[in-house]
Amino acid sequence: MVGQRQSTNRMQPTQNVGTRRNQEGLNLVAKRLDGKAIASQVRSEIAEKAIKFLAREGMKPHLAAVLVGDDPASQIYVKNKRLACEKTGLESSLHLLPATTSQSNLLETVERLNADPSVNGILVQFPLPKSCSEREVVLAIDPLKDVDAFHPYTVGLIVDGTPRFLPCTPAGIQQILIREKIETAGKEVVIVGRSHLVGRPLSIMLSQKGPHADATVTVCHSRTPNLEQHCRRADILIAAIGRPEAITGSMIKPGAVVIDVGINRLADGRVVGDVEFESAVQVASAITPVPGGVGPMTIAMLLENTLKAAALQHGEKFN
Ligand code: GUN
């Protein structure tokens, strides 16, 4: 499935039944799918399109980020998204609200951004303080500015097979597969995790008819018996459960492609994925590292959605 392989003479963990060896008896380890490099490529393509958009329309595509409260992780996420906009030639604005903000205050902010023609995309960073309903906020965002692709109208278009915006993490995963020339048609894809953010939309996208899809998709979740058996059937295994190193090498079919969506910080400060990298890398043919795999792609796809939103709002086609 993935041509380029690296060899190593590292010893494999003894319990790892799927370790692959070449003719000389050396262990074969998986190719690292470099999401950071792919994201950088995607961002430079967006930057070129943003320059052309500015020349045509006299404005930069504009992402408005709404941050409620002072959650440190959310502050970093929003800062990184705004930085990425700046580097790519997109406009960004930050709309800060205190943690004590009422729901109606937050909805007023969203309505104001909906009505502002200089704003093309709206991102309300989650989680919100308990006093605010994320569902109500998602419903309030104009679907034409829904660059997170969370609105039920946007999701409906995806299910319908006529997507407008794709959710950023699933779109980033699909881009990794496309750009690494990993075929999905006819493949067994197993997604572990059924979240609205990743697992569910990705299952719809990859099972759809058409290019970069056409897969046979299984979605596993907390009530799935025999998780290991499902995982071991996968040609492409996607881990999106938010549990550190829950998927181990013994759960992976030799030669499978493994996409790790997890970003988990351990007590000792290490950041690990949902896949145990050390054992998985001995069995898979290709794997996304954490960090540096899916994570960077998510922001790149948010920029892409903002550019697309701007184009659509100006009556342009987008491809
Ligand atoms: N919080 C964690 N991930 C996301 C995301 O993709 N979008 C928004 N709006 N909030 C988040």
Boltz pocket constraint, residues with backbone or C-beta under 6 A from the ligand:
constraints:
  - pocket:
      binder: B
      contacts: [[A, 123], [A, 124], [A, 125], [A, 126], [A, 127], [A, 148], [A, 168]]
      max_distance: 6.0
